[in-house]
Amino acid sequence: MTLSVKKEYLRPIRDRYYNSSKKQKSLILDELCATARFSRKYAIKILAIKHKECKKLSGRSRSYSKEAVFHLRKLWHIMDHMCSKKMVAAFPIWLEFYQAPNFTLSVKQELSRMQHRRKKTVHP
């Protein structure tokens, strides 16, 4: 089988593979391995390509916009890399005088809502 023929052959098999039960998937893999002469692991890998493309990103969602993070970093550099506790205290004063392109009122409000998060410490 040529590569183009294998690609055409895989397209309908992928759809059938994802819409089937575990037992049916095993039969589809057996059929694919016999027809295209793939190893079983390689066949699973090829059939998973479509599935991996639409995978949802894991982890927490972003809390702040890209513009707010950009201006926060810029302010942090201007404040000479101040620690977060001191930066929260100095933030209202610095925000009054901070001017930059793309620094809108909504970004200013988002920056003013940011707070220092303290770690909970357990004392013995």
C-alpha positions as CSV (number, residue, x, y, z in Angstrom):
1,M,0.0,0.0,0.0
2,T,1.3,3.5,-0.8
3,L,1.2,6.3,1.7
4,S,-1.6,8.2,0.0
5,V,-3.8,5.0,-0.1
6,K,-3.1,4.4,3.6
7,K,-4.2,8.0,4.4
8,E,-7.4,7.5,2.5
9,Y,-8.0,4.2,4.2
10,L,-7.4,5.6,7.7
11,R,-9.8,8.5,7.4
12,P,-13.1,6.5,7.8
13,I,-11.5,4.1,10.2
14,R,-10.7,6.9,12.6
15,D,-14.3,8.1,12.8
16,R,-15.5,4.5,13.3
17,Y,-12.8,3.9,16.0
18,Y,-13.9,6.9,18.1
19,N,-17.5,6.1,18.0
20,S,-17.2,2.5,19.0
21,S,-16.9,0.5,22.3
22,K,-13.8,-1.1,23.7
23,K,-14.5,-4.5,22.1
24,Q,-15.2,-3.0,18.7
25,K,-12.0,-0.9,18.9
26,S,-10.0,-4.1,19.4
27,L,-11.6,-5.6,16.3
28,I,-10.9,-2.4,14.3
29,L,-7.2,-2.5,15.4
30,D,-6.9,-6.1,14.4
31,E,-8.4,-5.3,11.0
32,L,-6.1,-2.3,10.5
33,C,-3.0,-4.3,11.6
34,A,-3.8,-7.1,9.2
35,T,-4.6,-4.8,6.2
36,A,-2.0,-2.1,6.5
37,R,0.7,-4.3,8.2
38,F,1.1,-1.9,11.1
39,S,2.2,-3.0,14.6
40,R,-0.6,-2.6,17.1
41,K,1.0,0.2,19.1
42,Y,1.7,2.2,15.9
43,A,-1.9,1.7,14.8
44,I,-3.2,3.1,18.1
45,K,-0.8,6.0,17.8
46,I,-2.0,6.8,14.3
47,L,-5.7,6.5,15.2
48,A,-5.1,8.8,18.2
49,I,-3.8,11.7,16.1
50,K,-7.3,13.2,15.6
51,H,-8.1,12.8,19.3
52,K,-4.9,14.6,20.4
53,E,-5.5,17.6,18.2
54,C,-8.7,18.6,20.0
55,K,-7.4,17.9,23.5
56,K,-8.5,20.4,26.2
57,L,-5.7,22.2,27.9
58,S,-5.3,21.1,31.5
59,G,-4.6,23.3,34.5
60,R,-6.1,26.5,35.9
61,S,-7.7,29.1,33.6
62,R,-6.0,32.5,33.5
63,S,-7.1,34.9,36.2
64,Y,-5.8,38.1,34.6
65,S,-5.7,39.4,31.0
66,K,-2.5,39.6,29.0
67,E,-2.5,43.4,29.1
68,A,-2.8,43.4,32.9
69,V,0.1,40.9,33.3
70,F,2.2,43.0,30.8
71,H,1.7,46.2,32.8
72,L,2.2,44.4,36.1
73,R,5.6,43.1,35.0
74,K,6.4,46.6,33.7
75,L,5.5,48.1,37.0
76,W,7.4,45.5,38.9
77,H,10.6,46.4,36.9
78,I,10.0,50.1,37.4
79,M,9.6,49.4,41.2
80,D,13.0,47.8,41.1
81,H,11.7,44.2,41.6
82,M,10.0,44.9,44.9
83,C,8.6,42.0,46.9
84,S,4.9,41.2,46.6
85,K,4.0,42.4,50.1
86,K,5.6,45.8,49.7
87,M,4.3,46.1,46.1
88,V,0.7,45.6,47.2
89,A,1.1,48.5,49.7
90,A,2.8,50.8,47.1
91,F,0.5,49.8,44.2
92,P,-2.2,52.5,44.7
93,I,0.3,55.3,44.7
94,W,2.2,54.0,41.7
95,L,-1.0,53.4,39.7
96,E,-2.0,57.0,40.0
97,F,1.1,58.2,38.2
98,Y,1.7,55.2,35.8
99,Q,1.2,56.1,32.2
100,A,1.8,53.8,29.2
101,P,0.3,53.0,25.8
102,N,-2.6,50.6,26.0
103,F,-3.1,51.3,29.7
104,T,-6.8,51.6,29.8
105,L,-9.2,52.1,32.7
106,S,-10.2,48.5,32.7
107,V,-6.6,47.3,33.0
108,K,-6.1,49.8,35.8
109,Q,-9.1,48.4,37.7
110,E,-7.9,44.9,37.1
111,L,-4.5,45.8,38.5
112,S,-6.0,47.5,41.5
113,R,-8.0,44.3,42.4
114,M,-4.8,42.2,42.6
115,Q,-3.8,41.3,46.1
116,H,-0.9,39.5,47.8
117,R,-1.8,36.0,48.7
118,R,-0.3,34.9,52.0
119,K,0.7,31.3,52.6
120,K,-0.9,29.7,55.6
121,T,1.7,28.9,58.2
122,V,1.0,26.4,61.0
123,H,2.7,27.2,64.3
124,P,3.5,24.4,66.6
